[in-house]
Amino acid sequence: MVNGGDKRFSSKQVIQWSDEAEDTLGKAQRLCTNAQRQLHITHQLLIDKLPNEVEATEFLFASYKKQFEVIERHLEVIRYGLGEIDAKLVDFDKILNPSLNQLDGIISKLKETQVPSFVQIDNDSGNKNLLDFIATESVTLLKSNIEVYKSNCSKIRDFLHKKFHCEMKQEQQSFIKQHSTICKANDFLVPIQLELRITNGKLSESKSSVGVILKENESLENELVSMLEMITNHFDQCQKAVELLKSENSAIRVNLEVLERDSQELADVFKELNTVCNIISTNSIKSEKLYKQHKAYIDASMNGMKMELERFRTFKTSSIPRFLILVKNCKEITNQCSITDTELAERLTPCEIYAETIKQLIFHYSQFLNIYKSKYLTELHHEQFQYPRKFLRRVGEFLNEELYRMQLEELSHRKNWLAKYGDFIPKEFKLPGEQEMPSVVQVNTQGLGHIQNVNGIEEFNQGEEKQLLALIKRLKSSEL
């Protein structure tokens, strides 16, 4: 160290160093102030605002997704209701139409089956068919009611599907389109969301571009402080040197050689400081650009979600309840049946009720047809011709217990036949069991006119019996 009396350095030279140091310090302070402002702005953008806005967006996105799923579930409930109405039309093909086809088939068979006049009580009514002896008006009414029901279900189905497409489906497609847009905007934020989770909210520790800027700024800030301290210390030394040169007796000690060297390096230090400030400024621009990029997606996502959430609210509180009520009312209409049977209505759908009713008609008509073909005509031939003929033969013999027993057996036979099959025979038919039973009255016979000639001798009936046997034979051959 040398004292202030060192003549190698002039006062003018030292003052020049001091002026340069003061000027440089002023410029350095202004640069540092601006740099600190930029560092603060960058810190605010990347440490405070961006994470908070990302977190708010993430929170709102979770709420938005939940409401989007709620809308989907509501629409699924509506689709289920529409499916129940669609199922009724499916039941037509699976349950009702086959039953109607079977009914038409048995009705055709009834119409094809002849009923000659000699089997009818009123012989003058002419030949008819079995269909003439059933209540076709009720069948026609039943079919008409079924057609009305089918038409109503079809119209309701078409109306609901059209309305669903216009009011629900189009709105849903709009929701899906916006959902895709919002998700794309949110996808851009996923990397920074992951970084926030990984670093527990400390972006300066992340490896992203945001983290790189923040870590670099921390280092640059330290360099900035260090260089500013260096320039400030140099200025202080220059001030001391000026004071030293003014007072030779001063106790201040300054190494002017070091001060000279520092003065020579001052420009480089300031240049380096300026470079650091430029980097900080560049980082500030980068950070602002990064923030604006994220902010654009945040705003797009937030605005889109807020708008969609408002649409969801209106859709949930207005459109969906209104449509659900409409579906409920339509289902009630499709559950109405013209056949008012409380017991059936509790466990069967209208389609099933109609099918069950048709099934009962088919059973009754089939029994009617089968009994007429296989039982009635044979029994009629037995009572009108076979038994009277058998009876007549026995009349020629001595009336004994065998004849009496035969009468009792026949009476029991007729009662049993009537009990078993009588309900299936129209009242217009000659009813077996109600035919006159042959009896012996003072050796005179009754009920044998079908098999006797004018002389009372047994003879084959070329009229009714021949026709009856031909009809039985024809009906049997038609079944083969």
PyMOL commands that set and color helices and strands:
alter all, ss='L'
color gray80, all
select helices_A, chain A and resi 11-112+117-119+123-125+130-133+136-198+203-205+209-246+256-334+342-347+350-395+401-424+464-479
alter helices_A, ss='H'
color red, helices_A
select strands_A, chain A and resi 114-115+128-129+440-441+444-445
alter strands_A, ss='S'
color yellow, strands_A
deselect
rebuild
show_as cartoon
